[in-house]
């Protein structure tokens, strides 16, 4: 019994030493994680826009970012982007078109939705509006699914 207690004590010391050797995340990581939580709780675009503004302010005041913080910051930002994009009307419209084309049972339906994709793209271009980098990335991810569904029916991906 005594050797087992000694082994457990030694293991505890090593575990404590290892955790103290690891750098603790900076306050910036905690603040961005809190903003990600707030963004994922948003129920409307006004809330999402406020969280985006808060993130911009945080980024402006961030200063030098430790390399050790980058993975946690990137994970929090990705989670936040994935939540906020659902309040972006252009994303919502594009996602709806993707869902529609993926629900098509034949090429005629897919061609009809492809026309809607082309109209969506033309309207975006005509508006001159620029997509936020994160929103554009989310749309590109959904676009991969749309392309898969279109190609399933042999329909060209609209330009």
C-alpha positions in Angstrom: 0.0 0.0 0.0 2.8 2.4 0.9 4.6 2.0 -2.5 1.3 2.8 -4.2 0.8 6.0 -2.2 4.4 7.0 -3.0 3.7 6.4 -6.7 0.5 8.5 -6.6 2.3 11.3 -4.7 5.1 11.3 -7.3 2.5 11.3 -10.1 0.7 14.2 -8.5 4.0 16.2 -8.3 4.8 15.5 -11.9 1.3 16.5 -13.0 1.4 19.7 -10.9 4.9 20.5 -12.3 3.7 20.0 -15.9 0.6 22.2 -15.5 2.7 25.0 -14.0 5.2 24.8 -16.9 2.4 25.3 -19.4 1.7 29.0 -20.0 -1.7 30.1 -18.9 -3.9 31.7 -21.6 -3.9 35.4 -21.6 -6.8 37.6 -20.7 -7.4 38.2 -24.4 -8.3 34.5 -24.8 -10.9 34.8 -22.1 -12.3 38.0 -23.5 -12.7 36.5 -27.0 -14.2 33.3 -25.6 -16.7 35.5 -23.7 -17.6 37.4 -26.9 -18.0 34.1 -28.7 -20.5 33.0 -26.1 -22.3 36.3 -26.4 -22.3 36.1 -30.2 -23.6 32.5 -30.2 -26.4 33.7 -27.9 -27.5 36.5 -30.3 -31.0 36.2 -31.6 -30.9 39.1 -34.2 -28.6 41.0 -36.5 -28.4 44.0 -34.1 -26.9 41.8 -31.4 -24.5 40.2 -33.9 -23.4 43.6 -35.2 -22.7 44.8 -31.6 -20.6 41.7 -30.9 -18.7 42.2 -34.1 -18.0 45.8 -33.0 -16.8 44.6 -29.6 -14.5 42.0 -31.2 -13.0 44.8 -33.4 -12.4 47.0 -30.4 -10.8 44.0 -28.6 -8.6 43.4 -31.6 -7.6 47.0 -31.8 -6.4 47.0 -28.2 -4.9 43.5 -28.2 -1.3 44.5 -28.6 1.2 41.7 -29.1 -0.4 38.3 -29.1 1.5 35.4 -27.7 2.1 32.4 -30.0 0.8 30.1 -27.3 -2.6 31.9 -27.4 -3.1 31.6 -31.1 -4.8 28.1 -31.2 -7.3 29.2 -28.5 -7.9 32.5 -30.1 -8.5 30.9 -33.5 -10.9 28.4 -32.1 -12.9 31.1 -30.3 -13.0 33.2 -33.5 -14.1 30.2 -35.6 -16.9 29.4 -33.2 -17.9 33.1 -33.1 -17.9 33.4 -36.9 -19.9 30.2 -37.2 -22.6 31.7 -35.0 -22.7 35.3 -36.3 -23.0 34.4 -39.9 -26.5 33.1 -39.3 -27.5 36.8 -38.9 -26.0 37.9 -42.2 -28.9 38.2 -44.7 -26.7 37.3 -47.7 -25.5 34.1 -46.0 -29.0 33.2 -45.0 -30.2 33.6 -48.6 -27.3 31.6 -50.0 -27.8 28.9 -47.4 -31.5 28.7 -48.3 -30.6 28.3 -52.0 -28.1 25.5 -51.1 -30.8 23.7 -49.1 -33.2 24.1 -52.0 -30.8 22.7 -54.6 -29.7 19.9 -52.3 -33.4 19.0 -52.0 -33.8 18.7 -55.8 -34.8 15.3 -57.2 -33.9 16.0 -60.8 -31.8 18.2 -63.1 -34.7 20.5 -64.0 -35.1 21.5 -60.4 -31.3 22.0 -60.0 -31.2 24.2 -63.2 -33.9 26.3 -61.8 -32.1 26.8 -58.5 -28.8 27.4 -60.4 -30.6 30.4 -62.0 -31.4 31.7 -58.5 -27.7 31.3 -57.5 -26.7 33.4 -60.5 -29.3 36.0 -59.6 -28.0 36.1 -56.0 -24.4 36.5 -57.2 -25.4 39.3 -59.7 -27.3 41.2 -57.0 -24.4 41.0 -54.6 -22.0 42.3 -57.3 -24.5 45.0 -58.4 -24.9 46.2 -54.8 -21.2 46.8 -54.5 -21.4 45.4 -50.9 -18.3 43.6 -49.6 -18.7 40.5 -47.6 -16.9 40.3 -44.3 -13.9 37.9 -44.5 -15.5 35.5 -42.0 -18.9 35.6 -43.8 -17.3 35.1 -47.2 -15.5 32.1 -45.8 -18.7 30.6 -44.4 -20.4 31.2 -47.7 -17.6 29.4 -49.5 -18.0 26.4 -47.2 -21.7 26.3 -47.9 -20.9 26.8 -51.6 -19.0 23.5 -51.6 -22.2 21.7 -50.6 -24.1 23.6 -53.3 -21.6 22.6 -55.9 -21.8 19.0 -54.8 -25.6 19.1 -55.1 -25.5 20.8 -58.5 -23.0 18.4 -59.9 -25.0 15.5 -58.7 -27.6 16.5 -61.3 -25.0 17.4 -63.9 -25.8 21.1 -63.6 -22.9 23.6 -64.1 -22.0 25.8 -61.1 -23.2 29.3 -61.8 -20.5 32.0 -62.2 
